[in-house]
Amino acid sequence: MHDPVYEEAYQGHIIKIYHDPDAEGPREWSNLGTLICWHRRYRLGDGHRFDSPEAFLRDLVGVSVQSDLSMDQLRERVERKAVILPVFLYDHSGLAMNTIGFHCPWDSGQVGYVYVTLEAVRNEFGVKRVTKALREKAEDILRAEIVSYDAYLAGRVYGYVIEWEGEEVDACWGFVGDYELDCLLEARRAAATSVKAAVQEKRSARPLRSHPAHSTG
């Protein structure tokens, strides 16, 4: 195991935070959206059968290759059938991904889309109509999925090990994102729980005090 990226003493325990190189990717989770990407060097997002963004958009709106719709017209039609966001990739000494684009025009550009059909939104939330508020909620979920995938691509995946008197007493892995936000907080909660359990066990192990019998008469 490599050296920890962070270590602290907490309530009598030692918490160590490590990179998790074997974590499951976020696209293996149960996601609302589908991430479709095209890149000549990297396999990104979810698997698909489309050889170009145009082929994907045509399939999504249900028009044939014989139609003379432009890309702008295709995107306009897609908005009627799905919640969809563009996805951008920054490739320079590592990978980064977002839905708003990057300032560097040389090492970045649109790499695909993340989307969910309106039918899937209705099924997910149990409604008959996708309102503006629900569409915005779906967009926020899609953005959050890309934030998680961006962290995964950048290697910001961690796990913790908790030690007490030199022995490992707890561990958990697969925290995606900056370790201060989830991994460390969960490790502290686990350490605090371990302390409480030890205190309760110690109390339950104490012998009951015997009281002298009182004589009568």
C-alpha positions as CSV (number, residue, x, y, z in Angstrom):
1,M,0.0,0.0,0.0
2,H,1.3,3.5,-0.9
3,D,1.8,6.2,1.7
4,P,-1.4,7.9,2.8
5,V,-2.3,11.3,1.3
6,Y,-3.5,12.4,4.7
7,E,-3.2,11.2,8.3
8,E,-4.6,12.4,11.6
9,A,-5.1,11.4,15.2
10,Y,-8.8,11.4,16.1
11,Q,-10.3,10.3,19.4
12,G,-7.5,7.9,20.2
13,H,-7.4,6.4,16.7
14,I,-5.2,7.1,13.7
15,I,-7.1,7.8,10.5
16,K,-5.2,7.4,7.2
17,I,-6.6,8.4,3.8
18,Y,-5.3,6.6,0.7
19,H,-5.8,6.9,-3.0
20,D,-8.1,4.0,-4.2
21,P,-6.7,2.8,-7.5
22,D,-9.2,-0.1,-7.9
23,A,-12.4,1.8,-7.3
24,E,-15.5,1.1,-9.4
25,G,-16.1,3.9,-12.0
26,P,-19.1,6.1,-11.5
27,R,-20.5,5.0,-14.8
28,E,-21.0,1.6,-13.3
29,W,-23.4,3.1,-10.8
30,S,-27.2,3.4,-11.2
31,N,-27.2,6.7,-13.1
32,L,-30.1,8.7,-14.3
33,G,-28.2,9.9,-17.4
34,T,-26.4,8.3,-20.2
35,L,-23.0,9.6,-21.1
36,I,-22.1,9.4,-24.9
37,C,-18.6,10.3,-25.9
38,W,-16.4,10.2,-29.0
39,H,-12.6,10.3,-28.7
40,R,-9.9,8.8,-30.8
41,R,-7.6,7.9,-27.9
42,Y,-9.8,7.3,-24.8
43,R,-12.9,5.2,-24.1
44,L,-15.1,7.5,-22.1
45,G,-18.6,7.3,-20.7
46,D,-21.1,4.6,-21.5
47,G,-20.8,2.2,-24.4
48,H,-22.7,3.1,-27.6
49,R,-23.0,2.2,-31.2
50,F,-23.0,5.7,-32.8
51,D,-20.1,6.6,-35.1
52,S,-20.7,10.4,-34.8
53,P,-22.7,12.9,-32.8
54,E,-25.0,13.5,-35.8
55,A,-25.9,9.8,-35.9
56,F,-26.7,9.8,-32.2
57,L,-28.9,12.9,-32.5
58,R,-30.7,11.5,-35.5
59,D,-31.4,8.3,-33.6
60,L,-32.6,10.1,-30.5
61,V,-35.2,12.2,-32.5
62,G,-36.0,9.4,-34.9
63,V,-35.1,10.9,-38.2
64,S,-33.3,9.1,-41.0
65,V,-30.0,10.0,-42.6
66,Q,-31.9,11.0,-45.7
67,S,-33.4,14.0,-43.9
68,D,-31.6,17.3,-44.5
69,L,-31.8,18.6,-40.9
70,S,-28.8,20.6,-39.7
71,M,-27.1,19.9,-36.4
72,D,-28.8,23.0,-34.9
73,Q,-32.2,21.7,-36.0
74,L,-31.4,18.2,-34.6
75,R,-30.5,19.7,-31.3
76,E,-33.7,21.7,-31.2
77,R,-35.7,18.6,-31.8
78,V,-33.8,16.7,-29.2
79,E,-34.8,19.2,-26.5
80,R,-38.4,18.1,-27.1
81,K,-37.6,14.5,-26.3
82,A,-34.8,14.6,-23.7
83,V,-32.9,16.6,-21.1
84,I,-29.4,16.9,-22.7
85,L,-26.2,18.7,-21.9
86,P,-23.0,19.0,-23.8
87,V,-19.9,17.5,-22.3
88,F,-16.4,18.9,-22.7
89,L,-13.0,17.3,-22.1
90,Y,-9.7,19.0,-21.1
91,D,-6.7,16.8,-22.0
92,H,-3.4,18.2,-20.7
93,S,-1.3,16.3,-18.1
94,G,-4.5,14.5,-17.1
95,L,-8.2,14.6,-17.9
96,A,-10.9,16.9,-16.7
97,M,-14.6,16.9,-17.8
98,N,-17.5,19.4,-17.3
99,T,-20.7,20.6,-19.0
100,I,-19.7,24.3,-19.5
101,G,-16.4,24.1,-21.3
102,F,-12.8,25.1,-20.6
103,H,-10.9,28.3,-21.3
104,C,-8.1,26.6,-23.2
105,P,-9.2,26.1,-26.9
106,W,-6.1,24.0,-27.8
107,D,-6.4,21.2,-25.3
108,S,-10.2,21.1,-24.8
109,G,-13.4,20.7,-26.7
110,Q,-16.8,19.1,-26.8
111,V,-16.5,15.3,-26.4
112,G,-20.1,14.2,-26.3
113,Y,-23.4,14.6,-24.4
114,V,-25.0,13.4,-21.2
115,Y,-28.8,13.0,-21.5
116,V,-31.9,11.4,-20.2
117,T,-35.1,11.0,-22.2
118,L,-38.3,12.7,-20.9
119,E,-39.9,9.3,-20.8
120,A,-37.2,8.1,-18.4
121,V,-37.6,11.2,-16.3
122,R,-41.4,10.6,-16.0
123,N,-40.7,7.0,-15.0
124,E,-38.0,7.9,-12.5
125,F,-40.1,10.5,-10.7
126,G,-43.5,9.0,-11.2
127,V,-45.1,11.9,-13.0
128,K,-47.1,12.3,-16.2
129,R,-45.5,15.7,-17.2
130,V,-42.0,17.0,-17.0
131,T,-42.3,20.6,-15.7
132,K,-39.7,23.3,-16.1
133,A,-38.7,22.7,-12.4
134,L,-38.4,18.9,-13.0
135,R,-36.3,19.5,-16.1
136,E,-34.0,21.7,-14.1
137,K,-33.7,19.1,-11.4
138,A,-32.8,16.5,-14.0
139,E,-30.2,18.8,-15.4
140,D,-28.7,19.2,-11.9
141,I,-28.5,15.4,-11.5
142,L,-26.8,15.1,-14.9
143,R,-24.2,17.8,-13.9
144,A,-23.6,16.0,-10.6
145,E,-22.9,12.8,-12.6
146,I,-20.3,14.6,-14.7
147,V,-18.7,16.0,-11.5
148,S,-18.3,12.5,-10.1
149,Y,-16.9,11.2,-13.4
150,D,-14.5,14.1,-13.6
151,A,-13.2,13.3,-10.1
152,Y,-12.8,9.6,-11.2
153,L,-10.9,10.6,-14.4
154,A,-8.6,12.8,-12.3
155,G,-7.9,10.1,-9.8
156,R,-9.7,11.7,-6.9
157,V,-11.0,8.5,-5.4
158,Y,-10.0,7.6,-1.9
159,G,-10.5,5.2,1.0
160,Y,-9.7,5.3,4.7
161,V,-8.1,3.0,7.2
162,I,-8.6,3.4,11.0
163,E,-6.0,2.1,13.4
164,W,-6.1,1.7,17.1
165,E,-2.9,0.8,19.0
166,G,-1.2,-0.1,15.7
167,E,-4.0,-2.5,14.6
168,E,-6.4,-1.8,11.7
169,V,-9.9,-1.8,13.1
170,D,-11.9,-0.4,10.2
171,A,-11.6,0.5,6.5
172,C,-13.8,1.7,3.7
173,W,-13.0,2.5,0.0
174,G,-14.5,4.0,-3.1
175,F,-15.1,7.6,-2.0
176,V,-15.2,9.8,-5.2
177,G,-14.3,13.4,-5.0
178,D,-12.1,15.5,-2.6
179,Y,-11.4,13.4,0.4
180,E,-12.2,16.2,2.9
181,L,-15.9,16.2,1.8
182,D,-16.9,12.6,2.3
183,C,-14.0,10.2,3.0
184,L,-12.5,12.0,6.0
185,L,-15.9,12.8,7.5
186,E,-17.1,9.2,7.3
187,A,-13.8,8.0,8.8
188,R,-14.2,10.4,11.7
189,R,-17.8,9.1,12.2
190,A,-16.6,5.5,12.1
191,A,-13.8,6.3,14.7
192,A,-16.3,8.0,17.0
193,T,-18.6,5.0,16.7
194,S,-15.7,2.7,17.6
195,V,-15.0,4.8,20.7
196,K,-18.6,4.7,21.8
197,A,-18.7,0.9,21.3
198,A,-15.6,0.4,23.3
199,V,-17.0,2.5,26.1
200,Q,-20.2,0.6,26.2
201,E,-18.4,-2.7,26.1
202,K,-16.2,-1.6,29.0
203,R,-19.2,-0.5,31.0
204,S,-21.0,-3.8,30.4
205,A,-18.0,-5.7,31.5
206,R,-17.9,-4.1,34.9
207,P,-18.9,-6.4,37.8
208,L,-22.1,-5.5,39.5
209,R,-21.7,-4.2,43.0
210,S,-23.0,-6.6,45.7
211,H,-25.0,-5.1,48.5
212,P,-24.8,-6.6,52.0
213,A,-27.9,-8.3,53.1
214,H,-29.9,-6.6,55.8
215,S,-30.8,-8.7,58.7
216,T,-34.3,-8.4,60.2
217,G,-35.6,-9.1,63.6
